[in-house]
Amino acid sequence: MSETPPNTLQYRFDGPEDAPVLILGPSLGTTWHMWDRQIPELTRHWRVLRFDLPGHGGSPAYSADSTDAFAERLLATLDRLGVERFGYAGCALGGAIGIQLALRAPQRVTSLALISSSPRFATPDSWRQRGVVIRTNGLDPIARTTPEHWFTPAFAAAQPAIVEWAIQMVRTTDPGCYIAACEALASFDAKEALGRIGVGTLVVAGAEDQVTPPAEARALVAGIHDARLAIVPGASHLTPVEQPGAVTDLLIRHFTTTWQESAAGPPAPAPVITHVPPQVSAVAELESPQRVALRTDAYDTGMKVRREVLGDAHVDRSLAGSDAFTEEFQHFITRYAWGEVWTRTGIDRRTRSVITLTALVARGHHDELGTHTRAALRNGLTPDEIKEVLLQTAVYCGVPAANAAFAVAQRVIREETTLEDHRQPARENEPHGN
């Protein structure tokens, strides 16, 4: 291991230098030590490279907010090391990185193992709300709930030292890097791309995993052409830690077979599927091509930003509640407010949230204030900063207006900064506007 440049990852090698390379990718909140119990056997066959995510395990806090960015940094690390071809096994977020590698550099990945993984992890809203919790309360609430998500109750009761190790691993992670990794999971969706994975793939699921249950593993197998499934009994989410022997045996069998099959030469690159945009309307076809492209781009970009700031659940409710009378208004606010104003680069999203909160308090739009208090938390404002915004508006917009605003914001902040596994799918008292 050496000093880690910003565009690479902290790593370590184990095993003979002349052996083929096998990479092990970690889960969110863990370090490369989650694979310690696989190393003695795997290094009899491979030169094993393990890496830490940014801000994990003492690695430099150069955060990355997409699985593609993680894959790019890993490839840059391998380029510096002169590693051209490799097998890859990853757990959870590490599995998502493996999917990106197989799509991004198919000629370099000889085989793939995806453990406790999914084509899409939970919902974007749930990951972004986790970021709000961390910004408000730090990582301690996440760390304290780690054992129940990672391990079966029987294992947690029998292995208190490992449980404490897991809690401390999460607590000592850099909060900003953890939040950025949550954003990476929020934006990860490989459902439509799985068919492009062209290497032999092993999919492993813990039989008792509630985070990425076996149904998610079956979705991966259904989407990847050359994939097989292994369900590990007595295991929850952190399967390599809870059932190390079973996972090690599965990895050895899979990578031995696929490496031998690939020895004749690198696999052919997967075909690139070109996205075909939907047909524009008959009215739009009468306009100039440039104008049609401009309108489509503004709407698509606006919808992406609108979902990132307000959350999928809120936007889905707004769209579902529209009809022939209101759908053009929905299109208008998506294109104009979100696609042309919120995307401007003159100020950042945090500042836009401050301005929006102030304007909503001044005009007494309390329903929209609740929506945009949530948005402000998503955009990185802390509850203390929101309090300062409302105190400032009390001076210039009036105490009664700020008093009502404090009540709305207090309710929303309590909801958003409480870590819950099963949040209500809808808040019926929220407006379906912008």
Secondary structure, 3 states (H helix, E strand, C coil): CCCCCCCCCCEEEECCCCCCEEEEECCCCCCHHHHHHHHHHHCCCCEEEEECCCCCCCCCCCCCCCHHHHHHHHHHHHHHHCCCCEEEEEECHHHHHHHHHHHHCCCCEEEEEEECCCCCCCCHHHHHHHHHHHHHHCCHHHHHCHHHHHCCHHHHHHCHHHHHHHHHHHHCCCHHHHHHHHHHHHHCCCHHHHHHCCCCEEEEEECCCCCCCHHHHHHHHHHCCCEEEEEECCCCCCHHHHCHHHHHHHHHHHHHHHHHHHCCCCCCCCCCCCCCCCCCCHHHHCCCHHHHHHHHHHHHHHHHHHHHHHCHHHHHHHHHCCCCCCHHHHHHHHHHHHHHHCCCCCCCHHHHHHHHHHHHHHHCCHHHHHHHHHHHHHCCCCHHHHHHHHHHHHHHHCHHHHHHHHHHHHHHHHHHCCCCCCCCCCCCCCCCCC
